[in-house]
Amino acid sequence: MRASQEDFESAMNQVKLLKKDPGNEVKLRLYALYKQATEGPCNMPKPGVFDFINKAKWDAWNALGSLPKETARQNYVDLVSSLTSSSESSTQVKPGADRGQQEYENLVVTSEDGITKIMFNRPTRKNAISTQMYQEIMLALKAASKDDSTITVVTGNGDYYCSGNDLANFTDIPPGGVEEKAKQSAIMLRDFVGTFIDFPKPLVAVVNGPAVGISVTILGLFDAVYASDRATFHTPFSHLGLSPEGCASYTFPKIMGPAKSCFSFQATEMLIFGKKLTAGEACAQGLVTEVFPDSTFQKEVWTRLKAYSKLPPNSMRISKQVIRNMEKEKLHAVNAEESSVLQERWLSDECINATMNFLSKKAKL
Ligand SMILES: CCCCCCCCCC/C=C\CC(=O)SCCNC(=O)CCNC(=O)[C@H](O)C(C)(C)COP(=O)(O)OP(=O)(O)OC[C@H]1O[C@@H](n2cnc3c(N)ncnc32)[C@H](O)[C@@H]1OP(=O)(O)O
């Protein structure tokens, strides 16, 4: 069921009654969803760089791209509902409390109804994963593996699920130079992917929009992938002078390959030639579990997840172990090999030129 105009108006009233300030990120998100729901895609001229507040509002609204009005209305209602319930029954997970530090900067993590939701939260960068965000995702997954929840969900805020690795990560060169950066990055990548391989509970991706690069490859390590029909799946590694990561060199041919073959042309067309798949195509290839119309996506998926979260948690965890454990050693070996190949690739002219072209706005995907 879609949120009605009445639901929307009621949510607007609830926002005024919130006891706790939800913080600037959430307020910007509410503003953007409200504008999108009532006026459609951003239609204001871009404010000047020094007009900080209006620029932030414009960025947040503009980041919603062509998100349909009905979806924005539904997302607004869902967000307000998560805010009201988080101040009542749910816990807004504050890993900073565990770490004795601040909250996540690039994620919103909530725990409710037996589900821990890890939401990528850099909508103005299409949820590109910065170096800090890789660390935060690892921390959030480790916390979720130990908390009371039954299921862990990964999703994105805004019109994108995730645009993959933040290409600006390539510009942050430490004193040891670019070789040192490549070495550190290979270790970080191996740890990052390793956290998904070892994750002990059912892990579900709720792919709310386009997914690129590493956010696509790691889907092969999830237990279910639900996608909006707006989502696309793109791994433009050759365009960027790169090679596959996230164990996709192993999982994709396995997922997409015909039963009698050890090789899959669908997987190579994605991973070598960068073919972008629609949600329907990704589902036909087995990378996506089920596709939902964008207008009902959030409602249908969360209803289903809430039902699944009531199943006995130990049984689900053990079933996952039985299904996945035989593969773990192989997956860690593939992960180590892919990370080591990429360490070389990052230093190649092909990769450096492609990254510079993107960062100097000469090229997009
Ligand atoms: C030696 C050091 C190595 C360090 C490596 C660390 C470890 C990495 C491990 C994994 C390696 C790679 C795997 C990958 O993920 S490869 C895929 C990388 N992603 C991309 O190539 C996507 C690039 N983005 C785009 O092509 C487009 O932005 C888009 C996603 C198609 C969206 O286009 P749009 O027109 O709808 O929106 P746009 O205006 O471009 O985006 C809004 C702003 O967001 C910025 N942005 C978007 N995506 C990224 C990104 N991936 N990295 C950095 N910035 C991104 C975009 O530039 C816009 O910014 P601005 O408003 O113009 O300032």
The ligand as an SDF file (V2000), in Angstrom:
LIG
                    3D

 63 65  0  0  0  0  0  0  0  0999 V2000
   45.5820    4.1300   -4.9250 C   0  0  0  0  0  0  0  0  0  0  0  0
   44.4080    4.3780   -4.0530 C   0  0  0  0  0  0  0  0  0  0  0  0
   43.2150    3.4960   -4.2010 C   0  0  0  0  0  0  0  0  0  0  0  0
   42.0760    3.7680   -3.2160 C   0  0  0  0  0  0  0  0  0  0  0  0
   40.9560    2.7740   -3.3940 C   0  0  0  0  0  0  0  0  0  0  0  0
   40.1920    2.4400   -2.1600 C   0  0  0  0  0  0  0  0  0  0  0  0
   39.5410    1.0570   -2.2020 C   0  0  0  0  0  0  0  0  0  0  0  0
   38.6520    0.8220   -3.3700 C   0  0  0  0  0  0  0  0  0  0  0  0
   38.1370   -0.5470   -3.5400 C   0  0  0  0  0  0  0  0  0  0  0  0
   37.1150   -0.7240   -4.6570 C   0  0  0  0  0  0  0  0  0  0  0  0
   37.5330   -0.2380   -5.9680 C   0  0  0  0  0  0  0  0  0  0  0  0
   36.6900    0.0900   -6.9990 C   0  0  0  0  0  0  0  0  0  0  0  0
   35.3170   -0.4070   -7.1700 C   0  0  0  0  0  0  0  0  0  0  0  0
   34.3180    0.5770   -7.6810 C   0  0  0  0  0  0  0  0  0  0  0  0
   33.4250    0.8780   -6.9470 O   0  0  0  0  0  0  0  0  0  0  0  0
   34.4660    1.1740   -9.2810 S   0  0  0  0  0  0  0  0  0  0  0  0
   33.0770    2.2840   -9.4760 C   0  0  0  0  0  0  0  0  0  0  0  0
   33.3860    3.6780   -9.0320 C   0  0  0  0  0  0  0  0  0  0  0  0
   32.2500    4.5520   -9.2840 N   0  0  0  0  0  0  0  0  0  0  0  0
   32.1090    5.2810  -10.3830 C   0  0  0  0  0  0  0  0  0  0  0  0
   32.8930    5.2390  -11.3080 O   0  0  0  0  0  0  0  0  0  0  0  0
   30.9100    6.2000  -10.4290 C   0  0  0  0  0  0  0  0  0  0  0  0
   31.3050    7.6130  -10.7510 C   0  0  0  0  0  0  0  0  0  0  0  0
   30.1050    8.4650  -10.7730 N   0  0  0  0  0  0  0  0  0  0  0  0
   29.3880    8.7110  -11.9270 C   0  0  0  0  0  0  0  0  0  0  0  0
   29.7000    8.2510  -13.0050 O   0  0  0  0  0  0  0  0  0  0  0  0
   28.1740    9.5560  -11.7770 C   0  0  0  0  0  0  0  0  0  0  0  0
   28.3690   10.4220  -10.6550 O   0  0  0  0  0  0  0  0  0  0  0  0
   26.8710    8.7330  -11.5430 C   0  0  0  0  0  0  0  0  0  0  0  0
   27.0270    7.7390  -10.4010 C   0  0  0  0  0  0  0  0  0  0  0  0
   26.5170    7.9880  -12.8460 C   0  0  0  0  0  0  0  0  0  0  0  0
   25.7010    9.6740  -11.2080 C   0  0  0  0  0  0  0  0  0  0  0  0
   25.5660   10.6630  -12.2210 O   0  0  0  0  0  0  0  0  0  0  0  0
   24.5470   11.8850  -11.9990 P   0  0  0  0  0  0  0  0  0  0  0  0
   24.6800   12.7700  -13.1820 O   0  0  0  0  0  0  0  0  0  0  0  0
   23.1960   11.3610  -11.6810 O   0  0  0  0  0  0  0  0  0  0  0  0
   25.0600   12.5900  -10.6630 O   0  0  0  0  0  0  0  0  0  0  0  0
   26.4130   13.4290  -10.4360 P   0  0  0  0  0  0  0  0  0  0  0  0
   26.1150   14.8810  -10.6100 O   0  0  0  0  0  0  0  0  0  0  0  0
   27.4980   12.8480  -11.2690 O   0  0  0  0  0  0  0  0  0  0  0  0
   26.7250   13.0760   -8.9060 O   0  0  0  0  0  0  0  0  0  0  0  0
   26.4810   13.9800   -7.8160 C   0  0  0  0  0  0  0  0  0  0  0  0
   27.8130   14.2930   -7.1640 C   0  0  0  0  0  0  0  0  0  0  0  0
   28.3350   13.0800   -6.6100 O   0  0  0  0  0  0  0  0  0  0  0  0
   29.6610   12.8650   -7.0860 C   0  0  0  0  0  0  0  0  0  0  0  0
   29.8920   11.4240   -7.2090 N   0  0  0  0  0  0  0  0  0  0  0  0
   29.0430   10.4830   -7.6240 C   0  0  0  0  0  0  0  0  0  0  0  0
   29.6030    9.2880   -7.6040 N   0  0  0  0  0  0  0  0  0  0  0  0
   30.8640    9.4450   -7.1690 C   0  0  0  0  0  0  0  0  0  0  0  0
   31.9570    8.5440   -6.9450 C   0  0  0  0  0  0  0  0  0  0  0  0
   31.8570    7.2280   -7.1270 N   0  0  0  0  0  0  0  0  0  0  0  0
   33.1000    9.0710   -6.4830 N   0  0  0  0  0  0  0  0  0  0  0  0
   33.2380   10.4030   -6.2560 C   0  0  0  0  0  0  0  0  0  0  0  0
   32.2280   11.3160   -6.4460 N   0  0  0  0  0  0  0  0  0  0  0  0
   31.0580   10.8160   -6.9050 C   0  0  0  0  0  0  0  0  0  0  0  0
   29.6670   13.5450   -8.4590 C   0  0  0  0  0  0  0  0  0  0  0  0
   30.9860   13.8430   -8.8460 O   0  0  0  0  0  0  0  0  0  0  0  0
   28.8440   14.7860   -8.1660 C   0  0  0  0  0  0  0  0  0  0  0  0
   29.6720   15.7180   -7.5100 O   0  0  0  0  0  0  0  0  0  0  0  0
   29.5450   17.3180   -7.7770 P   0  0  0  0  0  0  0  0  0  0  0  0
   28.1770   17.6960   -7.2860 O   0  0  0  0  0  0  0  0  0  0  0  0
   29.6890   17.4850   -9.2770 O   0  0  0  0  0  0  0  0  0  0  0  0
   30.6570   17.9240   -6.9950 O   0  0  0  0  0  0  0  0  0  0  0  0
  1  2  1  0
  2  3  1  0
  3  4  1  0
  4  5  1  0
  5  6  1  0
  6  7  1  0
  7  8  1  0
  8  9  1  0
  9 10  1  0
 10 11  1  0
 11 12  2  0
 12 13  1  0
 13 14  1  0
 14 15  2  0
 14 16  1  0
 16 17  1  0
 17 18  1  0
 18 19  1  0
 19 20  1  0
 20 21  2  0
 20 22  1  0
 22 23  1  0
 23 24  1  0
 24 25  1  0
 25 26  2  0
 25 27  1  0
 27 28  1  0
 27 29  1  0
 29 30  1  0
 29 31  1  0
 29 32  1  0
 32 33  1  0
 33 34  1  0
 34 35  2  0
 34 36  1  0
 34 37  1  0
 37 38  1  0
 38 39  2  0
 38 40  1  0
 38 41  1  0
 41 42  1  0
 42 43  1  0
 43 44  1  0
 43 58  1  0
 44 45  1  0
 45 46  1  0
 45 56  1  0
 46 47  1  0
 46 55  1  0
 47 48  2  0
 48 49  1  0
 49 50  1  0
 49 55  2  0
 50 51  1  0
 50 52  2  0
 52 53  1  0
 53 54  2  0
 54 55  1  0
 56 57  1  0
 56 58  1  0
 58 59  1  0
 59 60  1  0
 60 61  2  0
 60 62  1  0
 60 63  1  0
M  END
$$$$
